[in-house]
Amino acid sequence: MKKVMIFDQGNPVCMQLLGKAKGLFGEDAEFIMVRVSRHHNVALEALEEAIRKEKPEMVLLGATALGEEVAPALGIRLNTGVAAHCVDIVVNDDGKIAFMVPAFGGKVIGEIFVPEADGERPAIATVKPGTFDDYEGECRLIDVDEQIEKGLMSPGEKKQGAFRMVGIEPRKHSAGDIAKAQLVFCGGFGIGSAGNWQKIEKLAEKLGGAAGCTRPVVDMGWGPDEDSMIGTSGRTVKPKVYVGFGISGAAHHICGIKDADIIISINNDKNAEVFAASDYKGVFDAEAVIDALLGE
């Protein structure tokens, strides 16, 4: 691999991707960061232009809401393969680059290859924030945001069918960022109600942690959005301590917590699958334990 391009969308995942790429390909490769924190159309146009000019063999994007929109569109425009939601990138025994992607609900990890990836048809991959370790380093930067501010590049908002940014409203969270928290409390379908989700958020705030959930909690509309979801289709966490309440232990959720130092699980089913991945388990009613921790 001679040249790797990374999409910097204003999220720490870009530096995680840079660290992983440098660890794989060493200092002999060239690494380029394309910084554009604007919406889908601007990012897509800027990245396509940069790729066609620089001709990298690999393009890495964070699997955020923006990255997940841009990556497949780039794949179509460049007529190349896209490996989505990678949990690792490795060089196999044959010297080929393999993108490791969960399949069948996270029960297996498949190897995705982009054959004959080159400067004309680069391999493209998306990786969830928090999958790789944080990294501090430098590489060549193409700052599209700065070029737009200086009038050196058109944002592309007037193109037919393009979106136009009318405003930004930051999301508000009652507890900390689950990707950075050292203590994570997580609720599953077994917590049973929106009221118990609110108690988990209160517990996280009280103890200086963060609150996360599984997909059924989001689907039931108990309060959180997908930004709080942990698993292969959500976020990856690496806390010192993870405490799960009412979680069955589906493989796609376990993939998102496997790097936690200590996993504690509370479930009233003594045969729950989550116990197999836990360091400590408690066969109790989740609501009762939450209330006891809150002192209620």
Number of C-alpha atoms within 10 A of each C-alpha: 16 15 19 25 29 26 28 27 22 11 13 14 26 24 23 21 28 27 19 20 22 16 10 15 16 13 11 10 13 16 21 21 22 22 21 23 17 16 18 22 19 22 26 22 15 21 24 17 12 17 22 14 11 15 18 25 20 23 23 25 26 30 23 20 10 17 22 19 16 24 25 19 15 20 19 11 11 17 12 19 21 23 22 22 24 23 20 17 19 15 12 11 7 6 8 12 20 18 28 20 22 22 13 10 14 19 13 13 16 15 18 18 16 20 13 12 18 17 18 17 22 28 26 25 28 26 27 27 25 21 23 20 13 16 15 8 8 12 11 11 14 18 14 24 21 13 14 14 11 10 10 11 13 15 21 16 15 10 10 7 8 13 14 15 10 5 6 6 5 6 6 6 13 12 21 19 17 25 19 14 21 19 23 31 22 26 28 24 20 20 22 16 15 15 12 19 26 16 18 28 22 19 21 23 15 13 13 14 23 29 30 32 29 27 21 15 25 18 13 13 11 17 14 22 14 16 17 23 26 26 23 23 20 23 25 26 27 24 22 14 16 26 21 25 28 24 27 22 20 16 19 22 26 21 22 24 22 17 16 17 13 17 22 18 27 28 26 15 16 13 11 18 16 23 22 12 16 19 11 13 19 16 14 16 16 24 22 11 16 20 14 10 14 15 8 8
